[in-house]
Amino acid sequence: MKQNMGNADRLIRFSAAIIIAILYLTHVISGTLGIVLLVLAAVFILTSYIKFCPLYLPFGIRTNKNHK
């Protein structure tokens, strides 16, 4: 599994996940939409941590500058 995410992409995903979590915890979003967004936030954090996004593979997208 080669890394295909750059630092800017990782920062944006991590920030979006934190914002979603805050909105859920403050009850701005709730119900089914809140749960779906929390799952998405968890995926964002996981992909940011491992620096790999499986959805980028079929499209050949790489946001990291250090690929060979």
Phi, psi and omega in degrees: 000107180273143178292134179229015180241134177273174183295321179296317178299316179297318180295318179296315179296316180295318179296318178297321179295318179295318179297316178299316180298317179296316179297323179290316182291335177267007176064025173286321172244144182204180178071209183297318178299318179298318180293317179298317179292326176294321176296317177299319178297321178296320177295319177300315181294318180297313181292328176293321182291317183270357177059034182216131176241114182296335179288342178285334184302307184297334182264353179070028182275135174222122179258357177272145183271349186261023180278155182248000000 
